[in-house]
Amino acid sequence: MAQAVDALRHGWPITIEGGAQASVVLLPVETAISADASAERMLISAARAATLKLANQREAAVPHAPVLIHGGEPFDLAAARTIADPALDLANPLKGPFRAQQLDWETSASAALELARIAGILPAFLVDPAQVGETQPVAPDDLAAFSDASRLTIATRAHLPIAASDTAEIVVFRSIDDLREHVALVIGEQCGDKVPLVRFHSECLTGDILGSLKCDCGPQLDAALAAMSEAAAAGGWGVLLYLRQEGRGIGLVNKLRAYRLQDQGFDTVEANQRLGLPSEARDFPVAARMLDLLGVKSIRLMTNNPAKVAALEASGICVKERVPHQLPENPHNTRYLATKRDRAGHLLI
């Protein structure tokens, strides 16, 4: 898996080994470095196919399923990139005609699109391109193993005084294939008979570090740490889980691509769809595994997102209480917060 992700980021081809299905060679459209590469077919996501007006074709009509397309002429990289990247739509409004084809290797295709998301690149591939050289093999079962939260372990822990608590402890987690290290901050004295206040916060470089006003991530992080400090002062304790899942799991580059589309008038869900990416791709079971490794079985969860509660409970964590966590909006994030409420099911206090 790690080698396959590295290959995609470098623009090298991969071979999805299909088992009972035929193996297929896929070249990532966004990063490919083979200047002469071309192919008769492309693999794209259903969301991108809908943007390209292909969803009225039977083979492209299944939501969230990968879509195999071919056109009147082979796809070279220049043409393929206008199909893959919605930032090029305005400059290239006329594309096609394309026809969706029956896909007999859907498991492998779905694995490829998920690999692209993990690699942080656009989910689009040339299929069986000519003259691309040696490929990196990967199987769908490798993806399942990569996604297994039980592979996560505690790497190290240390005392870390922070502004909210000078007695905080930091715990770092990592998995064998994943280069992202997740972090927990334990604030207050961990006590088994007291249910901790817990917040799991997904990495947001723009909001947490740069003070972006397009989201509420930075203020939510600061407020959560302050609430845990107050709980510790009253004899309780808290845990902040910092998950390295930027952009709700689509990565920093694709998140910023979505920002550009939002500047064109699309909301956050629509922008992700135009990119061919899910609006929610975070791995919530990772948070459950982190709590389990910390010996935490019951929590008070700071969230407005019912999906987080459901995911933790499905993974064996008892959510004793949902603690609302909402901060004032600003003129730059009003629509973003409304979209989370209206389209992602977030609750009001």
C-alpha positions as a Markdown table, in Angstrom:
| # | Residue | x | y | z |
|---|---|---|---|---|
| 1 | Met | 0.0 | 0.0 | 0.0 |
| 2 | Ala | 2.7 | 2.5 | 1.0 |
| 3 | Gln | 4.6 | 1.8 | -2.2 |
| 4 | Ala | 1.4 | 2.1 | -4.3 |
| 5 | Val | 0.5 | 5.5 | -2.7 |
| 6 | Asp | 4.1 | 6.6 | -3.3 |
| 7 | Ala | 3.9 | 5.5 | -7.0 |
| 8 | Leu | 0.7 | 7.5 | -7.5 |
| 9 | Arg | 2.2 | 10.7 | -6.0 |
| 10 | His | 5.2 | 10.3 | -8.2 |
| 11 | Gly | 3.1 | 9.7 | -11.3 |
| 12 | Trp | 4.0 | 6.1 | -11.8 |
| 13 | Pro | 1.6 | 3.4 | -13.0 |
| 14 | Ile | 0.1 | 0.8 | -10.7 |
| 15 | Thr | -1.3 | -2.7 | -11.5 |
| 16 | Ile | -4.4 | -3.6 | -9.6 |
| 17 | Glu | -4.2 | -7.3 | -9.2 |
| 18 | Gly | -7.8 | -8.6 | -9.6 |
| 19 | Gly | -7.7 | -12.1 | -8.3 |
| 20 | Ala | -10.7 | -13.7 | -10.1 |
| 21 | Gln | -10.9 | -10.5 | -12.2 |
| 22 | Ala | -8.3 | -9.6 | -14.8 |
| 23 | Ser | -5.4 | -7.3 | -13.6 |
| 24 | Val | -5.4 | -3.8 | -14.9 |
| 25 | Val | -2.7 | -1.1 | -15.3 |
| 26 | Leu | -3.7 | 2.4 | -14.2 |
| 27 | Leu | -1.8 | 5.6 | -14.7 |
| 28 | Pro | -2.7 | 8.6 | -12.5 |
| 29 | Val | -3.8 | 11.4 | -14.7 |
| 30 | Glu | -2.9 | 14.3 | -12.4 |
| 31 | Thr | 0.7 | 13.3 | -11.7 |
| 32 | Ala | 1.7 | 11.1 | -14.7 |
| 33 | Ile | 5.2 | 11.9 | -16.0 |
| 34 | Ser | 4.9 | 9.7 | -19.2 |
| 35 | Ala | 4.6 | 12.5 | -21.8 |
| 36 | Asp | 3.5 | 10.1 | -24.6 |
| 37 | Ala | 1.1 | 8.1 | -22.5 |
| 38 | Ser | -2.4 | 7.5 | -24.0 |
| 39 | Ala | -5.2 | 5.1 | -23.6 |
| 40 | Glu | -8.5 | 4.1 | -25.1 |
| 41 | Arg | -10.3 | 4.3 | -21.7 |
| 42 | Met | -10.3 | 6.3 | -18.5 |
| 43 | Leu | -11.5 | 5.5 | -15.0 |
| 44 | Ile | -13.3 | 8.3 | -13.1 |
| 45 | Ser | -15.6 | 8.6 | -10.2 |
| 46 | Ala | -19.4 | 8.6 | -10.4 |
| 47 | Ala | -19.5 | 12.1 | -9.0 |
| 48 | Arg | -17.2 | 13.4 | -11.7 |
| 49 | Ala | -19.2 | 11.4 | -14.3 |
| 50 | Ala | -22.4 | 13.2 | -13.1 |
| 51 | Thr | -20.6 | 16.6 | -13.6 |
| 52 | Leu | -19.7 | 15.5 | -17.1 |
| 53 | Lys | -23.4 | 14.7 | -17.8 |
| 54 | Leu | -22.8 | 11.0 | -18.1 |
| 55 | Ala | -25.2 | 9.9 | -15.3 |
| 56 | Asn | -28.0 | 9.3 | -17.8 |
| 57 | Gln | -26.1 | 6.4 | -19.2 |
| 58 | Arg | -26.9 | 3.1 | -17.5 |
| 59 | Glu | -23.2 | 2.2 | -16.9 |
| 60 | Ala | -22.6 | 5.6 | -15.1 |
| 61 | Ala | -25.9 | 5.8 | -13.2 |
| 62 | Val | -25.0 | 4.1 | -10.0 |
| 63 | Pro | -24.1 | 6.6 | -7.3 |
| 64 | His | -20.6 | 6.4 | -5.8 |
| 65 | Ala | -19.6 | 3.6 | -8.2 |
| 66 | Pro | -16.4 | 4.0 | -10.4 |
| 67 | Val | -17.1 | 4.7 | -14.1 |
| 68 | Leu | -15.2 | 3.5 | -17.1 |
| 69 | Ile | -15.4 | 5.8 | -20.2 |
| 70 | His | -14.1 | 5.9 | -23.7 |
| 71 | Gly | -14.3 | 8.6 | -26.3 |
| 72 | Gly | -14.0 | 9.0 | -30.1 |
| 73 | Glu | -10.2 | 9.2 | -29.9 |
| 74 | Pro | -7.7 | 7.9 | -27.4 |
| 75 | Phe | -7.1 | 10.0 | -24.3 |
| 76 | Asp | -3.7 | 11.7 | -24.1 |
| 77 | Leu | -2.7 | 13.3 | -20.8 |
| 78 | Ala | -3.7 | 16.8 | -21.9 |
| 79 | Ala | -7.2 | 15.7 | -22.7 |
| 80 | Ala | -7.4 | 13.4 | -19.7 |
| 81 | Arg | -6.5 | 16.3 | -17.3 |
| 82 | Thr | -9.3 | 18.5 | -18.6 |
| 83 | Ile | -11.7 | 15.6 | -17.8 |
| 84 | Ala | -10.2 | 15.0 | -14.3 |
| 85 | Asp | -9.7 | 18.5 | -13.0 |
| 86 | Pro | -12.8 | 20.7 | -12.5 |
| 87 | Ala | -10.6 | 23.8 | -12.2 |
| 88 | Leu | -10.2 | 23.4 | -16.0 |
| 89 | Asp | -13.9 | 23.2 | -16.7 |
| 90 | Leu | -14.5 | 26.9 | -17.5 |
| 91 | Ala | -11.6 | 27.0 | -19.9 |
| 92 | Asn | -12.7 | 23.7 | -21.5 |
| 93 | Pro | -16.5 | 23.7 | -21.5 |
| 94 | Leu | -16.9 | 21.3 | -24.5 |
| 95 | Lys | -15.6 | 17.9 | -23.7 |
| 96 | Gly | -16.5 | 14.6 | -25.3 |
| 97 | Pro | -18.6 | 12.9 | -26.5 |
| 98 | Phe | -17.9 | 10.1 | -24.1 |
| 99 | Arg | -19.6 | 6.8 | -23.5 |
| 100 | Ala | -19.7 | 4.9 | -20.3 |
| 101 | Gln | -18.7 | 1.2 | -20.6 |
| 102 | Gln | -19.6 | -1.8 | -18.6 |
| 103 | Leu | -17.1 | -2.3 | -15.8 |
| 104 | Asp | -16.2 | -5.9 | -15.0 |
| 105 | Trp | -13.6 | -5.1 | -12.4 |
| 106 | Glu | -15.5 | -2.8 | -10.0 |
| 107 | Thr | -13.7 | -4.0 | -6.9 |
| 108 | Ser | -10.3 | -3.1 | -8.4 |
| 109 | Ala | -11.6 | 0.1 | -9.7 |
| 110 | Ser | -13.1 | 1.2 | -6.4 |
| 111 | Ala | -9.8 | 0.3 | -4.7 |
| 112 | Ala | -7.9 | 2.5 | -7.3 |
| 113 | Leu | -10.2 | 5.5 | -6.6 |
| 114 | Glu | -9.7 | 5.0 | -2.8 |
| 115 | Leu | -5.9 | 4.9 | -3.4 |
| 116 | Ala | -6.1 | 8.2 | -5.2 |
| 117 | Arg | -7.9 | 9.8 | -2.3 |
| 118 | Ile | -5.3 | 8.5 | 0.2 |
| 119 | Ala | -2.5 | 9.8 | -2.1 |
| 120 | Gly | -4.3 | 13.2 | -2.2 |
| 121 | Ile | -4.6 | 13.3 | -6.0 |
| 122 | Leu | -7.5 | 13.6 | -8.4 |
| 123 | Pro | -9.4 | 10.2 | -8.8 |
| 124 | Ala | -8.8 | 9.7 | -12.5 |
| 125 | Phe | -6.7 | 7.1 | -14.4 |
| 126 | Leu | -5.7 | 6.2 | -17.9 |
| 127 | Val | -6.6 | 2.5 | -18.2 |
| 128 | Asp | -4.1 | 0.1 | -19.7 |
| 129 | Pro | -2.0 | 2.9 | -21.3 |
| 130 | Ala | 0.7 | 2.0 | -23.8 |
| 131 | Gln | 4.4 | 2.3 | -23.1 |
| 132 | Val | 4.4 | 3.3 | -19.4 |
| 133 | Gly | 7.1 | 1.0 | -18.2 |
| 134 | Glu | 7.3 | -1.0 | -14.9 |
| 135 | Thr | 4.3 | -0.8 | -12.6 |
| 136 | Gln | 3.8 | -1.1 | -8.9 |
| 137 | Pro | 1.4 | -4.0 | -8.0 |
| 138 | Val | -1.3 | -3.7 | -5.4 |
| 139 | Ala | -4.4 | -5.7 | -4.5 |
| 140 | Pro | -7.7 | -4.7 | -3.1 |
| 141 | Asp | -7.0 | -6.8 | -0.1 |
| 142 | Asp | -3.9 | -4.6 | 0.6 |
| 143 | Leu | -6.3 | -1.6 | 0.9 |
| 144 | Ala | -8.5 | -3.5 | 3.4 |
| 145 | Ala | -5.4 | -4.2 | 5.6 |
| 146 | Phe | -4.3 | -0.6 | 5.3 |
| 147 | Ser | -7.7 | 0.5 | 6.6 |
| 148 | Asp | -7.7 | -1.8 | 9.6 |
| 149 | Ala | -7.6 | 0.4 | 12.6 |
| 150 | Ser | -6.3 | -2.4 | 14.8 |
| 151 | Arg | -2.9 | -1.9 | 13.2 |
| 152 | Leu | -2.6 | 1.4 | 15.0 |
| 153 | Thr | -0.3 | 1.4 | 18.0 |
| 154 | Ile | 1.1 | 3.9 | 20.5 |
| 155 | Ala | 4.6 | 5.0 | 19.3 |
| 156 | Thr | 5.6 | 7.2 | 22.3 |
| 157 | Arg | 4.2 | 9.6 | 24.9 |
| 158 | Ala | 5.6 | 12.5 | 26.8 |
| 159 | His | 4.7 | 15.4 | 29.1 |
| 160 | Leu | 3.8 | 18.5 | 27.0 |
| 161 | Pro | 2.9 | 21.7 | 28.7 |
| 162 | Ile | 0.5 | 23.7 | 26.5 |
| 163 | Ala | -1.3 | 27.0 | 26.9 |
| 164 | Ala | -4.5 | 25.3 | 28.1 |
| 165 | Ser | -2.7 | 23.0 | 30.6 |
| 166 | Asp | 0.9 | 22.9 | 31.7 |
| 167 | Thr | 0.5 | 19.3 | 32.9 |
| 168 | Ala | -0.8 | 17.8 | 29.6 |
| 169 | Glu | 0.5 | 14.6 | 28.2 |
| 170 | Ile | 0.9 | 13.9 | 24.4 |
| 171 | Val | 0.5 | 10.4 | 23.0 |
| 172 | Val | 1.5 | 9.6 | 19.4 |
| 173 | Phe | 0.0 | 6.8 | 17.4 |
| 174 | Arg | 1.2 | 5.3 | 14.1 |
| 175 | Ser | 0.4 | 2.4 | 11.8 |
| 176 | Ile | 2.8 | 0.2 | 9.8 |
| 177 | Asp | 1.8 | 1.5 | 6.3 |
| 178 | Asp | 0.5 | 5.0 | 7.1 |
| 179 | Leu | 2.9 | 7.9 | 7.2 |
| 180 | Arg | 0.5 | 10.0 | 9.2 |
| 181 | Glu | 0.9 | 10.0 | 12.9 |
| 182 | His | -2.2 | 10.7 | 15.0 |
| 183 | Val | -2.0 | 12.4 | 18.3 |
| 184 | Ala | -3.8 | 12.5 | 21.6 |
| 185 | Leu | -3.5 | 15.2 | 24.3 |
| 186 | Val | -4.5 | 14.0 | 27.7 |
| 187 | Ile | -5.5 | 16.9 | 30.0 |
| 188 | Gly | -5.9 | 16.2 | 33.7 |
| 189 | Glu | -5.3 | 13.0 | 35.6 |
| 190 | Gln | -6.6 | 10.0 | 33.8 |
| 191 | Cys | -9.0 | 8.2 | 36.1 |
| 192 | Gly | -11.0 | 5.1 | 35.3 |
| 193 | Asp | -14.1 | 5.9 | 37.3 |
| 194 | Lys | -14.5 | 9.4 | 35.7 |
| 195 | Val | -15.9 | 9.7 | 32.2 |
| 196 | Pro | -13.6 | 12.0 | 30.2 |
| 197 | Leu | -14.6 | 14.9 | 28.0 |
| 198 | Val | -13.4 | 13.9 | 24.5 |
| 199 | Arg | -13.1 | 15.8 | 21.3 |
| 200 | Phe | -11.7 | 14.4 | 18.1 |
| 201 | His | -10.5 | 17.1 | 15.8 |
| 202 | Ser | -9.4 | 16.5 | 12.2 |
| 203 | Glu | -6.3 | 18.3 | 11.1 |
| 204 | Cys | -6.9 | 21.6 | 9.4 |
| 205 | Leu | -3.7 | 23.5 | 8.5 |
| 206 | Thr | -5.5 | 26.5 | 7.3 |
| 207 | Gly | -7.7 | 26.8 | 10.3 |
| 208 | Asp | -5.6 | 25.5 | 13.1 |
| 209 | Ile | -2.3 | 27.1 | 12.1 |
| 210 | Leu | -3.0 | 30.0 | 9.7 |
| 211 | Gly | -6.2 | 31.3 | 11.4 |
| 212 | Ser | -8.5 | 30.8 | 8.3 |
| 213 | Leu | -11.9 | 32.3 | 8.6 |
| 214 | Lys | -13.4 | 30.0 | 6.0 |
| 215 | Cys | -14.1 | 27.3 | 8.6 |
| 216 | Asp | -14.5 | 27.1 | 12.4 |
| 217 | Cys | -11.7 | 24.5 | 13.0 |
| 218 | Gly | -9.2 | 26.8 | 14.9 |
| 219 | Pro | -11.7 | 28.2 | 17.3 |
| 220 | Gln | -13.2 | 24.7 | 17.9 |
| 221 | Leu | -9.8 | 23.4 | 18.7 |
| 222 | Asp | -9.0 | 26.2 | 21.2 |
| 223 | Ala | -12.4 | 26.0 | 22.8 |
| 224 | Ala | -12.2 | 22.2 | 23.2 |
| 225 | Leu | -8.8 | 22.5 | 25.0 |
| 226 | Ala | -10.2 | 25.2 | 27.2 |
| 227 | Ala | -13.2 | 23.1 | 28.1 |
| 228 | Met | -10.9 | 20.2 | 29.0 |
| 229 | Ser | -8.8 | 22.4 | 31.2 |
| 230 | Glu | -11.9 | 23.5 | 33.0 |
| 231 | Ala | -12.9 | 19.9 | 33.5 |
| 232 | Ala | -9.5 | 19.0 | 34.9 |
| 233 | Ala | -9.6 | 21.9 | 37.3 |
| 234 | Ala | -12.9 | 20.6 | 38.6 |
| 235 | Gly | -11.4 | 17.1 | 39.2 |
| 236 | Gly | -12.2 | 15.6 | 35.8 |
| 237 | Trp | -10.1 | 15.0 | 32.7 |
| 238 | Gly | -10.2 | 15.2 | 28.9 |
| 239 | Val | -8.7 | 13.8 | 25.8 |
| 240 | Leu | -8.3 | 15.6 | 22.5 |
| 241 | Leu | -7.7 | 13.3 | 19.6 |
| 242 | Tyr | -5.9 | 15.1 | 16.7 |
| 243 | Leu | -6.5 | 13.1 | 13.6 |
| 244 | Arg | -4.3 | 13.6 | 10.5 |
| 245 | Gln | -7.2 | 13.6 | 8.1 |
| 246 | Glu | -6.9 | 17.0 | 6.4 |
| 247 | Gly | -9.9 | 18.2 | 4.4 |
| 248 | Arg | -12.3 | 15.6 | 5.9 |
| 249 | Gly | -10.0 | 13.0 | 4.5 |
| 250 | Ile | -9.4 | 14.3 | 1.0 |
| 251 | Gly | -6.0 | 15.9 | 1.7 |
| 252 | Leu | -4.7 | 19.5 | 1.7 |
| 253 | Val | -4.3 | 20.0 | -2.0 |
| 254 | Asn | -7.8 | 18.7 | -2.8 |
| 255 | Lys | -9.2 | 20.8 | 0.0 |
| 256 | Leu | -7.7 | 23.9 | -1.5 |
| 257 | Arg | -9.0 | 22.9 | -4.9 |
| 258 | Ala | -12.5 | 22.7 | -3.3 |
| 259 | Tyr | -11.9 | 26.2 | -1.9 |
| 260 | Arg | -11.3 | 27.5 | -5.5 |
| 261 | Leu | -14.6 | 25.9 | -6.6 |
| 262 | Gln | -16.3 | 27.5 | -3.6 |
| 263 | Asp | -15.1 | 30.8 | -4.8 |
| 264 | Gln | -17.0 | 30.0 | -8.0 |
| 265 | Gly | -20.2 | 29.6 | -6.0 |
| 266 | Phe | -20.4 | 25.9 | -5.1 |
| 267 | Asp | -20.9 | 24.9 | -1.5 |
| 268 | Thr | -18.5 | 22.5 | 0.2 |
| 269 | Val | -20.4 | 19.4 | -0.7 |
| 270 | Glu | -20.9 | 20.4 | -4.3 |
| 271 | Ala | -17.2 | 21.3 | -4.6 |
| 272 | Asn | -16.1 | 17.9 | -3.4 |
| 273 | Gln | -18.5 | 16.2 | -5.8 |
| 274 | Arg | -17.1 | 18.2 | -8.8 |
| 275 | Leu | -13.7 | 17.0 | -7.8 |
| 276 | Gly | -15.0 | 13.4 | -7.8 |
| 277 | Leu | -14.4 | 13.1 | -4.1 |
| 278 | Pro | -16.6 | 12.2 | -1.1 |
| 279 | Ser | -17.8 | 15.0 | 1.1 |
| 280 | Glu | -16.9 | 12.9 | 4.1 |
| 281 | Ala | -13.9 | 10.5 | 3.9 |
| 282 | Arg | -12.6 | 10.5 | 7.5 |
| 283 | Asp | -11.7 | 7.2 | 9.2 |
| 284 | Phe | -13.6 | 7.5 | 12.5 |
| 285 | Pro | -12.7 | 4.0 | 13.7 |
| 286 | Val | -9.2 | 5.3 | 14.1 |
| 287 | Ala | -10.4 | 7.5 | 16.9 |
| 288 | Ala | -12.1 | 4.5 | 18.5 |
| 289 | Arg | -8.8 | 2.6 | 18.3 |
| 290 | Met | -6.9 | 5.5 | 19.9 |
| 291 | Leu | -9.4 | 5.6 | 22.8 |
| 292 | Asp | -9.1 | 1.9 | 23.2 |
| 293 | Leu | -5.3 | 2.0 | 23.4 |
| 294 | Leu | -5.6 | 4.8 | 26.0 |
| 295 | Gly | -7.9 | 2.5 | 28.0 |
| 296 | Val | -11.0 | 4.7 | 27.5 |
| 297 | Lys | -14.3 | 2.9 | 27.1 |
| 298 | Ser | -16.9 | 5.6 | 28.0 |
| 299 | Ile | -16.8 | 9.2 | 27.0 |
| 300 | Arg | -18.6 | 12.5 | 26.9 |
| 301 | Leu | -18.2 | 13.6 | 23.3 |
| 302 | Met | -17.9 | 17.2 | 22.2 |
| 303 | Thr | -19.5 | 17.3 | 18.8 |
| 304 | Asn | -22.5 | 18.5 | 16.8 |
| 305 | Asn | -22.0 | 15.6 | 14.3 |
| 306 | Pro | -24.2 | 12.6 | 14.9 |
| 307 | Ala | -22.1 | 10.5 | 12.5 |
| 308 | Lys | -19.2 | 10.7 | 15.0 |
| 309 | Val | -21.4 | 9.4 | 17.8 |
| 310 | Ala | -22.6 | 6.5 | 15.6 |
| 311 | Ala | -19.2 | 5.6 | 14.4 |
| 312 | Leu | -17.7 | 5.5 | 17.9 |
| 313 | Glu | -20.6 | 3.4 | 19.3 |
| 314 | Ala | -20.3 | 1.0 | 16.3 |
| 315 | Ser | -16.7 | 0.6 | 17.3 |
| 316 | Gly | -17.5 | -0.3 | 20.9 |
| 317 | Ile | -17.1 | 3.1 | 22.6 |
| 318 | Cys | -19.9 | 4.1 | 24.9 |
| 319 | Val | -20.9 | 7.8 | 24.3 |
| 320 | Lys | -22.5 | 8.7 | 27.7 |
| 321 | Glu | -23.3 | 12.2 | 26.5 |
| 322 | Arg | -23.1 | 14.4 | 23.4 |
| 323 | Val | -21.8 | 17.8 | 24.5 |
| 324 | Pro | -22.7 | 20.5 | 21.9 |
| 325 | His | -19.7 | 22.3 | 20.5 |
| 326 | Gln | -20.7 | 25.4 | 18.5 |
| 327 | Leu | -18.9 | 28.7 | 18.1 |
| 328 | Pro | -20.1 | 32.0 | 16.7 |
| 329 | Glu | -20.0 | 32.3 | 12.9 |
| 330 | Asn | -18.2 | 35.0 | 10.9 |
| 331 | Pro | -19.0 | 36.5 | 7.5 |
| 332 | His | -16.6 | 34.1 | 5.8 |
| 333 | Asn | -17.9 | 30.8 | 7.1 |
| 334 | Thr | -21.6 | 31.4 | 7.4 |
| 335 | Arg | -22.4 | 29.3 | 4.3 |
| 336 | Tyr | -19.9 | 26.6 | 5.3 |
| 337 | Leu | -21.6 | 26.2 | 8.7 |
| 338 | Ala | -25.1 | 26.2 | 7.1 |
| 339 | Thr | -24.0 | 23.5 | 4.7 |
| 340 | Lys | -22.7 | 21.4 | 7.5 |
| 341 | Arg | -26.1 | 21.8 | 9.2 |
| 342 | Asp | -28.4 | 21.4 | 6.2 |
| 343 | Arg | -26.5 | 18.9 | 4.1 |
| 344 | Ala | -24.2 | 17.0 | 6.5 |
| 345 | Gly | -26.7 | 16.7 | 9.4 |
| 346 | His | -24.9 | 18.6 | 12.0 |
| 347 | Leu | -27.0 | 19.6 | 14.9 |
| 348 | Leu | -27.7 | 23.0 | 16.4 |
| 349 | Ile | -27.2 | 23.5 | 20.1 |
